[in-house]
Amino acid sequence: MAAVLDSVRAFFAPNSTFAIDAETPADVVARETLLDRAMGPDRRKKSSEKIRRNRVPAEGLAIVARDGAGHVIGTVRLWNIEAGISSEGQAIDALLLGPLAVDCAYEGKGIGAALMRAAITEAHKRGHGAILLVGDAAYYERFGFFADKTRHLVMPGPFERSRFLALELKAGWLEGAAGMIVANGRKLA
Ligand SMILES: CC(C)(COP(=O)(O)OP(=O)(O)OC[C@H]1O[C@@H](n2cnc3c(N)ncnc32)[C@H](O)[C@@H]1OP(=O)(O)O)[C@@H](O)C(=O)NCCC(=O)NCCS
């Protein structure tokens, strides 16, 4: 994780006033406050939330952005899921990304992009095959997320198909993937 974060830092560091870092237990309150402000109280009603509820994020994949004083100004987490089954009937392990949010006072400074690149790089380094998310295609396409990879998959609740996107970290990982997304991460103690 440290090497990935260093490389993302090096890419974004000159003239910037933020750092990408691993989330710690001390960040939880600040992260939740940031998410409430950025996304509103309805964020807990989303179908993605059903997958996250009572689970811990995938190992090494809870990432924050900090300002110069160390305060949390951005957050992204990824979650272990099964992305349906393959044409051979095997469950397909993958990650669900979200929520991604940046403090509105810091929007448009590349922090969202830095969080996304750190998350993708770290997930790849850890050997994951694909990342799925529900979000605006106009934002996430720049990171390689497209709806065609999820066309035979469904979320466990209402979702807009055009916003249900995926990035393969290993070519062909989602080939033939069909069925419902199911949480398979570690449960909260
Ligand atoms: C979406 C979000 C994470 C982007 O963070 P950010 O740090 O401002 O993003 P970046 O600085 O890396 O990128 C800014 C660019 O993305 C564009 N952008 C931001 N949100 C976008 C969206 N929903 N659709 C399309 N483009 C978007 C901006 O217009 C800007 O474009 P430019 O580079 O051409 O000027 C942030 O706006 C946010 O927290 N929004 C509220 C929560 C949310 O919607 N999260 C995503 C759903 S999970």
Ligand as a Chemical Component Dictionary entry (heavy atoms), coordinates in Angstrom:
data_LIG
# 
_chem_comp.id                   LIG 
_chem_comp.type                 NON-POLYMER 
_chem_comp.pdbx_formal_charge   0 
_chem_comp.three_letter_code    LIG 
# 
loop_
_chem_comp_atom.comp_id 
_chem_comp_atom.atom_id 
_chem_comp_atom.alt_atom_id 
_chem_comp_atom.type_symbol 
_chem_comp_atom.charge 
_chem_comp_atom.model_Cartn_x 
_chem_comp_atom.model_Cartn_y 
_chem_comp_atom.model_Cartn_z 
_chem_comp_atom.pdbx_ordinal 
LIG C1  C1  C 0 -17.794 13.389 -7.767  1  
LIG C2  C2  C 0 -16.677 13.901 -6.867  2  
LIG C3  C3  C 0 -16.131 12.746 -6.023  3  
LIG C4  C4  C 0 -15.549 14.459 -7.729  4  
LIG O1  O1  O 0 -14.476 14.864 -6.902  5  
LIG P1  P1  P 0 -13.448 16.024 -7.369  6  
LIG O2  O2  O 0 -12.283 15.988 -6.460  7  
LIG O3  O3  O 0 -14.151 17.307 -7.502  8  
LIG O4  O4  O 0 -13.071 15.486 -8.812  9  
LIG P2  P2  P 0 -11.799 15.828 -9.693  10 
LIG O5  O5  O 0 -11.203 17.137 -9.249  11 
LIG O6  O6  O 0 -10.915 14.665 -9.739  12 
LIG O7  O7  O 0 -12.462 15.994 -11.118 13 
LIG C5  C5  C 0 -13.164 17.140 -11.433 14 
LIG C6  C6  C 0 -13.767 16.949 -12.809 15 
LIG O8  O8  O 0 -14.810 15.966 -12.727 16 
LIG C7  C7  C 0 -16.005 16.530 -13.222 17 
LIG N1  N1  N 0 -17.111 15.939 -12.496 18 
LIG C8  C8  C 0 -17.363 15.969 -11.179 19 
LIG N2  N2  N 0 -18.505 15.315 -10.916 20 
LIG C9  C9  C 0 -18.975 14.867 -12.096 21 
LIG C10 C10 C 0 -20.132 14.152 -12.479 22 
LIG N3  N3  N 0 -21.022 13.737 -11.575 23 
LIG N4  N4  N 0 -20.296 13.873 -13.797 24 
LIG C11 C11 C 0 -19.400 14.275 -14.712 25 
LIG N5  N5  N 0 -18.283 14.966 -14.413 26 
LIG C12 C12 C 0 -18.095 15.262 -13.112 27 
LIG C13 C13 C 0 -15.850 18.020 -12.964 28 
LIG O9  O9  O 0 -16.698 18.759 -13.816 29 
LIG C14 C14 C 0 -14.387 18.232 -13.309 30 
LIG O10 O10 O 0 -14.239 18.261 -14.701 31 
LIG P3  P3  P 0 -12.968 18.981 -15.405 32 
LIG O11 O11 O 0 -11.754 18.211 -14.978 33 
LIG O12 O12 O 0 -13.250 18.820 -16.870 34 
LIG O13 O13 O 0 -12.997 20.372 -14.913 35 
LIG C15 C15 C 0 -17.165 15.046 -5.914  36 
LIG O14 O14 O 0 -17.723 16.062 -6.736  37 
LIG C16 C16 C 0 -18.215 14.613 -4.905  38 
LIG O15 O15 O 0 -17.864 14.213 -3.803  39 
LIG N6  N6  N 0 -19.508 14.711 -5.238  40 
LIG C17 C17 C 0 -20.571 14.361 -4.304  41 
LIG C18 C18 C 0 -20.628 12.883 -4.043  42 
LIG C19 C19 C 0 -20.771 12.085 -5.322  43 
LIG O16 O16 O 0 -21.526 12.452 -6.213  44 
LIG N7  N7  N 0 -20.022 10.970 -5.393  45 
LIG C20 C20 C 0 -20.041 10.087 -6.549  46 
LIG C21 C21 C 0 -21.077 9.033  -6.433  47 
LIG S1  S1  S 0 -20.523 7.641  -5.517  48 
# 
loop_
_chem_comp_bond.comp_id 
_chem_comp_bond.atom_id_1 
_chem_comp_bond.atom_id_2 
_chem_comp_bond.value_order 
_chem_comp_bond.pdbx_ordinal 
LIG C1  C2  SING 1  
LIG C2  C3  SING 2  
LIG C2  C4  SING 3  
LIG C2  C15 SING 4  
LIG C4  O1  SING 5  
LIG O1  P1  SING 6  
LIG P1  O2  DOUB 7  
LIG P1  O3  SING 8  
LIG P1  O4  SING 9  
LIG O4  P2  SING 10 
LIG P2  O5  DOUB 11 
LIG P2  O6  SING 12 
LIG P2  O7  SING 13 
LIG O7  C5  SING 14 
LIG C5  C6  SING 15 
LIG C6  O8  SING 16 
LIG C6  C14 SING 17 
LIG O8  C7  SING 18 
LIG C7  N1  SING 19 
LIG C7  C13 SING 20 
LIG N1  C8  SING 21 
LIG N1  C12 SING 22 
LIG C8  N2  DOUB 23 
LIG N2  C9  SING 24 
LIG C9  C10 SING 25 
LIG C9  C12 DOUB 26 
LIG C10 N3  SING 27 
LIG C10 N4  DOUB 28 
LIG N4  C11 SING 29 
LIG C11 N5  DOUB 30 
LIG N5  C12 SING 31 
LIG C13 O9  SING 32 
LIG C13 C14 SING 33 
LIG C14 O10 SING 34 
LIG O10 P3  SING 35 
LIG P3  O11 DOUB 36 
LIG P3  O12 SING 37 
LIG P3  O13 SING 38 
LIG C15 O14 SING 39 
LIG C15 C16 SING 40 
LIG C16 O15 DOUB 41 
LIG C16 N6  SING 42 
LIG N6  C17 SING 43 
LIG C17 C18 SING 44 
LIG C18 C19 SING 45 
LIG C19 O16 DOUB 46 
LIG C19 N7  SING 47 
LIG N7  C20 SING 48 
LIG C20 C21 SING 49 
LIG C21 S1  SING 50 
# 
